[in-house]
Amino acid sequence: MERAMEGNLYKKLKKYGKSFVYPFHMPGHKRNMAGHGMEEMAAVDITEIEGFDDLHHPKGIFKEAQKRVAALYGAEESCFLINGSTAGILSAVSGCTKRGGTILMARNCHRSVYNSVCLQELHADYVYPPFVKEFGIQGGISAEQVAYALRENKEIEAVIITSPTYEGVVSDIASIAQIVHQYNIPLIVDEAHGAHFGFDPYFPKNSVKEGADVVIHSLHKTLPALTQSGVIHFNGELADRRNIKRYLSIYQSSSPSYLLLASMEQCIALLEERGRALFSSYINRLVTFRKETEKLRHIKIINKDLEGKWGIYQYDLGKILISVKNTNRTGREIYKNLLSNYKLQMEMAGKEYVLAMTSIMDKVEGMNRLSQALGEIDSSLTVTETKEKELTYERAIIKCSIWKGENSDKKKVSFTESLGKVSGQYVYLYPPGIPLIAPGEEVTKELLDQIREYKAEGFAVQGLEDLEDEKFWILNRK
């Protein structure tokens, strides 16, 4: 039997949970959840007490653990995130810009980037990834696009892009970082979906080692850590670390969960002690799966064929993107089929693809079930021509800043009446949470058609609740 990995914090929590010390402190369950069915968790769920360090002012066990994670990823400094990568993104953007300043951002950034732009009252200058029609996904951001934007707008204070994307597309971070640094400003990379990068050559290098100044990882997305756990890494002097840490203390809870912190330290201990072996087995499972699915006639599993096109520098083979383009089934239908008939819960569905996420903790049995299910589904598909409108991110027609769009007087009108007006709301598909329109942008016919189309197909189109009855919030302008 393999020995369980145990970080220092988890060992200490277990010892404390079994001790005679009586808790006249938070949380209110007092390490006693008898009858609630959560006794084991409650025993190690504590607050900042004597001997357990303070996440916001680490001097002991957290300071040491954060040094270990920095060494693991090759960063000069790293900090734990207990409010997910969202807290890291909000803090990084806020800490690297002045209120009312300008940021260069990829249009396909996560909604947390848009929220940080709003909170800082920033002007957003966008770079747009190309659309990969063959598979219905967004491509990468090229160094040339970033160089052009920086030449055109001297007011830009920082650059932020998402790499890898939700679908596994990786941009050329090293080249982008080199260009950004010529302007003496920081590059922030939302690498939430790439916490597994850099541990084996099968996967891309992580952005920390590719020259980014600030990198945000969601450990829970692709590594064995509890949901809401993440890490923010720092390199160089272009990013104001002190200011970013100040914002971390604002955007993160003042009562951090020691369960999440222990989960992160456990994850780091596991990677330190068994990472090489775990990644080797994981890669073997992925290679076997991709070999077994090569024979599919109608379904295509996306692979490295994407690289070198559409701004895609590399592709993350840990993502299993199952394309059913030009077949008689939609991604949503395949998603439901896999769940109802095969008991396989996918991460998400697009119009013409389904996304499965994998990690070092996947089992051979699970990968085999998926390949067998896809084989059976593939045999039932037929080829068809599709003329449906693709999901694209049209170039935004910006009428005012996101902050002004969010905070101006608004009124609710019908979809028809909203055409040509200035949006007072976000509309996005979730997942992945990328806005189709942001406050302050003009409502177009293409947008309204997209909303109707995706709602009709059962996708989660989110915004204000009034989308349900085809109402739209616009700025109340005469």
NUMAR-476297 format. One line per 3 residues: number of its first residue (from 1); for each residue x, y, z of C-alpha. Coordinates in Angstrom, 2 decimals. Example, Ala and Ser with C-alpha at 12.3 -4.5 7.8 and 13.67 -1.06 7.14 Angstrom:
2
1 = 12.30:-4.50:7.80  13.67:-1.06:7.14
This chain:
478
1 = 0.00:0.00:0.00  1.35:3.41:-1.01  2.16:5.84:1.77
4 = -0.18:8.84:1.80  1.56:12.15:1.20  1.20:14.54:4.12
7 = 2.24:18.19:4.18  3.35:19.86:7.40  0.13:21.81:7.81
10 = -2.09:18.76:7.40  -0.04:16.80:9.94  -0.35:19.66:12.40
13 = -4.09:20.05:11.81  -4.70:16.34:12.41  -2.66:16.46:15.61
16 = -4.55:19.52:16.81  -7.90:17.91:15.91  -7.12:15.00:18.24
19 = -5.69:17.17:21.03  -7.23:18.09:24.39  -7.24:21.80:23.48
22 = -10.76:23.23:23.80  -11.71:25.78:21.06  -13.04:29.03:22.48
25 = -12.56:30.48:19.00  -14.13:30.37:15.53  -15.56:28.50:13.66
28 = -18.86:27.91:15.39  -18.88:24.12:14.95  -16.09:23.98:17.59
31 = -14.48:21.02:15.81  -17.58:19.03:16.75  -20.00:18.13:13.96
34 = -21.37:15.00:15.59  -24.62:14.08:13.95  -23.97:16.36:10.96
37 = -21.98:13.81:8.99  -18.91:16.03:8.60  -16.95:15.11:11.72
40 = -13.64:14.44:9.97  -13.55:17.79:8.18  -14.67:19.73:11.22
43 = -11.83:18.28:13.31  -9.24:20.06:11.15  -11.25:23.18:10.22
46 = -9.78:26.03:12.27  -9.05:29.74:12.10  -5.82:31.70:12.72
49 = -4.81:30.49:16.15  -1.54:30.21:18.01  1.02:28.15:16.12
52 = -0.82:27.94:12.79  0.47:31.05:11.01  -1.55:33.73:9.19
55 = -2.00:33.59:5.41  -2.06:37.39:5.15  1.14:37.78:7.21
58 = 2.99:34.47:6.78  5.98:33.89:9.01  5.95:30.18:9.68
61 = 4.28:27.21:8.06  2.65:29.20:5.22  5.84:31.10:4.45
64 = 7.70:27.82:4.11  4.95:26.21:2.03  4.84:29.18:-0.37
67 = 8.61:28.97:-0.81  8.18:25.32:-1.78  5.51:26.06:-4.37
70 = 7.66:28.86:-5.83  10.57:26.44:-6.18  8.30:23.84:-7.75
73 = 7.14:26.23:-10.49  10.37:28.20:-10.87  9.02:31.51:-9.53
76 = 10.86:34.07:-7.43  7.86:34.28:-5.11  4.43:32.65:-4.84
79 = 1.33:33.17:-2.70  -1.57:30.85:-1.99  -5.06:31.84:-3.18
82 = -8.08:30.69:-1.19  -10.65:32.61:-3.24  -9.70:30.87:-6.47
85 = -7.78:32.25:-9.43  -10.40:35.01:-9.56  -8.85:36.67:-6.51
88 = -5.43:36.42:-8.11  -6.62:38.02:-11.36  -8.44:40.84:-9.58
91 = -5.36:41.56:-7.48  -2.87:41.32:-10.35  -4.79:43.71:-12.61
94 = -5.51:46.14:-9.77  -1.93:46.05:-8.53  -0.36:46.62:-11.96
97 = -2.50:49.56:-13.10  -3.54:53.00:-11.91  -7.21:53.81:-11.49
100 = -8.54:55.12:-14.78  -5.52:53.76:-16.67  -5.34:51.48:-19.71
103 = -4.78:47.73:-20.02  -4.25:45.56:-23.08  -6.28:42.38:-22.73
106 = -7.33:39.44:-24.87  -11.01:39.64:-25.73  -11.42:36.00:-24.67
109 = -10.28:36.66:-21.11  -12.36:35.33:-18.24  -15.07:37.54:-16.75
112 = -12.89:38.15:-13.67  -10.58:40.22:-15.87  -13.53:42.32:-17.01
115 = -14.59:42.74:-13.39  -11.12:43.97:-12.46  -11.20:46.41:-15.39
118 = -14.51:47.74:-14.06  -13.33:48.01:-10.47  -10.23:49.98:-11.51
121 = -12.24:52.09:-13.99  -9.75:51.05:-16.68  -9.89:51.59:-20.41
124 = -9.62:48.19:-22.10  -7.72:47.85:-25.36  -8.50:44.43:-26.89
127 = -6.55:41.88:-28.91  -8.78:39.34:-30.62  -7.88:35.67:-31.10
130 = -8.69:34.25:-34.55  -11.64:31.90:-34.81  -10.88:28.26:-35.68
133 = -13.90:27.42:-37.85  -12.86:23.79:-38.22  -13.55:23.15:-34.54
136 = -15.59:26.11:-33.31  -12.99:27.40:-30.82  -10.84:30.49:-30.34
139 = -7.19:30.44:-31.40  -4.20:31.97:-29.66  -2.87:35.50:-29.23
142 = 0.21:36.17:-31.35  3.24:38.24:-30.41  2.64:40.32:-33.54
145 = -0.83:41.30:-32.33  0.54:42.43:-28.98  3.41:44.33:-30.61
148 = 1.01:46.20:-32.88  -1.31:47.14:-30.02  1.57:48.43:-27.88
151 = 2.93:50.52:-30.75  -0.50:52.05:-31.34  -1.35:52.84:-27.71
154 = 1.39:54.28:-25.52  -0.98:54.55:-22.54  -1.07:50.78:-21.89
157 = 0.18:49.98:-18.38  -0.05:46.19:-18.37  -0.94:43.25:-20.63
160 = -3.08:40.26:-19.67  -3.90:37.19:-21.73  -5.35:33.76:-21.05
163 = -3.10:30.81:-21.87  -4.09:28.03:-22.01  -7.68:28.78:-22.90
166 = -10.53:26.68:-21.56  -10.17:24.49:-24.65  -6.39:24.05:-24.25
169 = -4.97:26.63:-26.69  -1.55:27.95:-25.66  -0.07:31.24:-26.90
172 = 3.64:32.00:-27.40  4.24:33.47:-23.95  8.03:33.75:-24.31
175 = 7.76:35.91:-27.43  4.91:37.98:-26.01  6.83:38.57:-22.78
178 = 9.89:39.74:-24.70  7.81:42.32:-26.60  5.88:43.51:-23.54
181 = 9.10:44.01:-21.59  10.45:46.31:-24.29  7.77:48.75:-23.11
184 = 8.82:48.32:-19.48  5.39:47.04:-18.43  4.32:43.70:-16.87
187 = 2.78:40.68:-18.57  0.06:38.93:-16.55  -0.93:35.44:-17.65
190 = -4.16:33.80:-16.54  -2.83:30.23:-16.60  -5.63:28.93:-14.42
193 = -6.05:25.85:-16.64  -2.31:25.18:-16.85  -1.28:24.35:-13.28
196 = 0.04:21.02:-14.63  2.35:22.68:-17.16  6.09:22.24:-16.82
199 = 6.09:18.92:-14.97  6.78:16.86:-18.11  7.84:17.73:-21.69
202 = 4.56:16.20:-22.91  2.95:19.46:-21.78  3.97:23.07:-22.50
205 = 6.30:24.95:-20.20  4.53:27.06:-17.61  4.38:30.82:-18.14
208 = 6.54:31.44:-15.07  9.49:29.92:-16.91  8.49:31.58:-20.20
211 = 9.05:35.09:-18.83  5.68:36.29:-17.55  5.80:38.67:-14.60
214 = 2.63:37.48:-12.87  1.08:34.05:-13.40  -2.13:32.77:-11.83
217 = -2.82:29.04:-11.44  -5.98:27.26:-10.32  -4.56:24.17:-8.64
220 = -8.01:22.60:-8.39  -8.64:22.65:-12.14  -5.97:20.17:-13.26
223 = -4.24:19.01:-10.06  -5.46:17.17:-6.94  -6.50:20.11:-4.75
226 = -9.83:21.23:-3.34  -12.05:23.58:-5.33  -11.23:27.27:-4.86
229 = -7.51:26.72:-4.31  -4.92:28.51:-6.43  -1.50:30.16:-6.54
232 = -0.18:33.48:-7.83  3.48:33.67:-8.89  5.80:36.68:-9.26
235 = 8.97:37.24:-11.27  11.05:40.34:-11.97  10.48:43.93:-10.89
238 = 7.97:45.22:-13.45  4.95:44.07:-11.46  4.39:45.87:-8.16
241 = 4.32:42.88:-5.82  3.66:44.97:-2.74  0.62:46.54:-4.36
244 = -0.66:43.19:-5.66  -0.34:41.70:-2.18  -2.27:44.65:-0.79
247 = -5.11:43.82:-3.14  -4.85:40.14:-2.23  -5.67:41.15:1.34
250 = -8.71:43.01:-0.01  -10.09:40.38:-2.40  -9.39:37.35:-0.24
253 = -11.25:36.37:2.88  -9.75:37.55:6.16  -10.75:34.13:7.51
256 = -9.00:31.75:5.10  -10.01:28.11:5.07  -7.30:25.93:6.55
259 = -8.87:22.99:4.74  -8.10:24.68:1.41  -4.62:25.64:2.57
262 = -3.90:22.10:3.73  -5.23:20.81:0.41  -2.76:23.01:-1.48
265 = 0.17:21.95:0.69  -0.82:18.31:0.27  -0.89:18.81:-3.50
268 = 2.60:20.35:-3.45  3.93:17.52:-1.25  2.48:14.97:-3.68
271 = 4.12:16.63:-6.69  7.44:16.94:-4.89  7.56:13.31:-3.83
274 = 5.69:11.44:-6.56  5.17:13.94:-9.35  7.47:12.31:-11.89
277 = 5.84:8.88:-11.53  2.30:10.27:-11.49  2.85:12.30:-14.65
280 = 4.48:9.35:-16.39  1.43:7.15:-15.74  -0.93:9.98:-16.64
283 = 0.77:10.57:-19.98  0.65:6.85:-20.79  -3.12:6.93:-20.24
286 = -3.49:9.96:-22.52  -1.32:8.43:-25.25  -3.30:5.19:-25.12
289 = -6.61:7.04:-25.26  -5.57:9.13:-28.26  -4.28:6.06:-30.08
292 = -7.54:4.19:-29.47  -9.64:7.10:-30.74  -7.63:7.63:-33.94
295 = -9.89:5.10:-35.68  -13.07:7.11:-35.09  -14.69:8.02:-38.43
298 = -16.85:11.02:-37.56  -15.67:12.21:-34.16  -12.31:14.00:-34.09
301 = -10.20:14.35:-30.96  -8.29:17.64:-31.23  -4.50:17.24:-31.09
304 = -1.26:18.99:-31.93  -2.33:19.43:-35.56  -3.59:22.84:-34.39
307 = -0.10:24.08:-33.58  1.40:26.71:-35.83  -1.99:27.93:-37.09
310 = -4.56:30.47:-35.84  -2.03:31.95:-33.40  -1.79:28.61:-31.60
313 = 1.74:28.06:-30.33  1.04:24.78:-28.53  -1.92:22.65:-27.55
316 = -2.54:21.11:-24.13  -3.01:17.37:-24.68  -4.48:17.09:-21.19
319 = -7.67:18.55:-22.62  -9.83:16.13:-24.60  -11.77:18.22:-27.08
322 = -14.29:15.98:-28.85  -15.40:17.56:-32.13  -18.62:16.46:-33.82
325 = -18.55:19.15:-36.49  -20.23:18.17:-39.77  -22.20:15.37:-38.11
328 = -25.89:15.01:-37.41  -25.39:15.68:-33.67  -24.52:18.82:-31.69
331 = -22.02:19.06:-28.88  -24.88:19.46:-26.44  -26.52:16.24:-27.64
334 = -23.26:14.29:-27.29  -22.77:15.77:-23.80  -26.22:14.57:-22.71
337 = -25.72:11.17:-24.34  -22.43:10.58:-22.51  -24.04:11.49:-19.20
340 = -27.39:9.69:-19.49  -26.30:6.52:-21.30  -22.68:6.11:-20.18
343 = -22.60:7.96:-16.84  -19.68:10.10:-18.02  -19.90:13.71:-16.84
346 = -18.07:16.04:-19.22  -16.74:19.47:-18.29  -18.78:21.42:-20.83
349 = -20.36:21.41:-24.28  -19.97:23.83:-27.16  -22.08:23.98:-30.27
352 = -19.99:21.39:-32.07  -17.74:19.90:-29.41  -17.60:18.44:-25.94
355 = -14.75:19.09:-23.52  -13.40:16.48:-21.11  -10.79:17.55:-18.57
358 = -8.18:15.10:-17.31  -5.54:15.08:-14.58  -2.92:12.89:-12.95
361 = -5.72:11.42:-10.81  -7.69:9.93:-13.70  -7.93:6.16:-13.77
364 = -7.39:3.73:-16.63  -10.98:2.53:-16.15  -12.38:6.00:-16.71
367 = -10.32:6.66:-19.83  -11.33:3.25:-21.23  -15.01:3.96:-20.59
370 = -14.75:7.24:-22.48  -12.95:5.77:-25.49  -15.44:2.89:-25.68
373 = -18.41:5.25:-25.39  -17.05:7.47:-28.14  -16.57:4.42:-30.34
376 = -20.22:3.44:-29.95  -21.45:7.00:-30.48  -19.22:7.44:-33.52
379 = -20.79:4.45:-35.24  -24.23:6.05:-34.93  -23.25:9.40:-36.46
382 = -23.68:10.46:-40.06  -22.03:13.21:-42.06  -23.99:16.38:-42.66
385 = -23.33:19.88:-43.89  -23.63:22.54:-41.20  -24.55:26.10:-42.05
388 = -25.23:27.22:-38.51  -23.77:30.46:-37.29  -20.49:29.95:-35.46
391 = -19.69:31.44:-32.06  -17.37:34.36:-32.67  -16.27:37.35:-30.68
394 = -17.12:40.28:-32.92  -14.96:43.36:-32.53  -16.59:45.37:-29.80
397 = -18.01:48.77:-30.68  -16.97:50.59:-27.51  -19.09:53.59:-26.59
400 = -17.83:54.11:-23.05  -15.78:52.35:-20.37  -17.04:49.20:-18.66
403 = -17.17:51.11:-15.37  -19.39:53.82:-16.87  -21.54:51.19:-18.55
406 = -21.99:49.40:-15.23  -22.70:52.49:-13.16  -24.76:54.74:-15.44
409 = -28.54:55.01:-15.23  -30.15:52.07:-17.10  -33.49:51.03:-18.44
412 = -34.92:47.68:-19.52  -36.11:47.31:-23.10  -36.97:44.53:-25.53
415 = -34.30:42.91:-27.69  -35.65:44.79:-30.70  -35.43:48.14:-28.91
418 = -31.89:47.41:-27.65  -30.43:47.17:-31.16  -27.86:49.90:-31.70
421 = -28.05:51.03:-28.06  -25.29:50.92:-25.41  -25.32:47.80:-23.24
424 = -25.66:48.17:-19.50  -24.95:44.48:-18.84  -22.75:41.51:-19.60
427 = -23.89:38.57:-21.68  -21.76:35.45:-21.70  -21.84:31.70:-22.11
430 = -20.95:29.85:-18.91  -18.80:27.93:-19.05  -16.34:29.32:-20.08
433 = -17.49:32.73:-18.80  -16.17:34.89:-21.66  -18.39:37.92:-22.36
436 = -20.12:38.18:-25.72  -20.77:41.81:-24.82  -19.67:44.00:-21.92
439 = -21.26:47.12:-20.45  -20.48:50.19:-22.51  -20.54:48.38:-25.86
442 = -23.06:48.70:-28.69  -25.73:46.01:-28.99  -25.55:44.49:-32.48
445 = -27.85:42.29:-34.52  -25.17:39.56:-34.51  -25.19:39.54:-30.71
448 = -28.96:39.29:-30.43  -29.02:36.47:-32.99  -26.34:34.62:-31.00
451 = -28.26:34.97:-27.75  -31.46:33.61:-29.30  -29.65:30.78:-31.03
454 = -27.78:29.60:-27.95  -30.83:29.84:-25.72  -32.83:27.78:-28.21
457 = -30.14:25.09:-28.16  -30.16:24.88:-24.36  -26.84:26.58:-23.61
460 = -26.35:28.58:-20.42  -26.50:32.15:-21.71  -26.01:34.29:-18.64
463 = -26.36:37.97:-17.93  -29.14:39.70:-16.12  -32.19:37.59:-15.42
466 = -34.19:39.54:-17.99  -32.60:37.58:-20.83  -35.20:34.96:-20.03
469 = -37.99:37.07:-21.48  -35.84:38.74:-24.16  -35.31:41.95:-22.24
472 = -32.03:43.85:-22.29  -30.57:46.50:-20.00  -29.26:49.51:-21.90
475 = -27.93:52.91:-20.84  -30.72:55.39:-20.36  -29.59:57.97:-22.87
478 = -31.79:60.46:-24.69
